[in-house]
Amino acid sequence: MILHSHDLSHDPKGHDLTHHEVEHLLEHWIEHNESHSVSFKERAAQVARVSELAAQDINRAAELMDECTEMLKKALKDL
């Protein structure tokens, strides 16, 4: 089951990115990461009924996703 799709139509070796395109890309990644983090946290609660240790790992993954998101927000601010 596919829960979301990644836009694979952009060629990373294509043209040089404009400021606006970089801004849009960072905003997309930020939103995408935030969505994943929320999903991880919600699912961790369900997984905990099966394995507390696995749930802890998923929660840690959410924390790391949040750290990545903060770096992307910094990149956006640094544009």
N, C-alpha and C positions, 0 to 999 in steps of 0.2 A: 504494500500500500504506500503510495506517495503522498506525503502530507503537505509538501510544498515543492516548488520547482526552483532551480537555480537558473538564472538567465545565462545561457551558454552561447548566446548569439554574438556576444562581443569578442572580437579577436584580440587577445592580449598582445599580439605582435603587429597589430594594425597601425593606425595613425597615432601621433603624439596626442596625449590627452590635453584638453583645455582645462582651465581653472574650474569652469562650471561642471565639466564632466567628472573631474576629481571630486569636487564637492558632492555631486550627486552620488557617485560611487561610495564615498565614505558614509553619507547619510543612509544609503541602502544597507551597507554592511552593519552599521550601528543598529538599525531597526531589525535586521535579520538576527543579529546576535542577541538582542534583547528578547526577541521572540523565542529563540532557542533556550535562553536562560530560564525564562518563565516556564517553558515546557519541561525542562529538566527538573525544576523544583517541584512542579506538580506531579510528575511521574515518580520522582524519588519517594514521595509520600506513599504512592501505590506500591512501589517496589519494596519498600520497607516491610510490608506484610509478608514478602517472600524471603527477603534477605536484607537485614539491617546493614551489613557490611557493603553490599552493592549499592544501597541507598546512600550511604556515606560517600561512596565513590562518585555517584551521580551528582550529589550536592557539591562535591569538590569541583567537578567538571563545570557546574554552574558558576562557582566562584571564579574559576579560571576564565570562563567566557565573559564574566563581568569585568575582569581585569583587561582582557583583550578589547572589550568595548570602550573602556576608559582610555586606552591607548589610541583607538580610532577617533574618539572625541578630541583627544589632544591633537592628533594629526589634522583634524578638521579645523580646530582653532588655530593651528600653526600655518594654515594655508595663507 
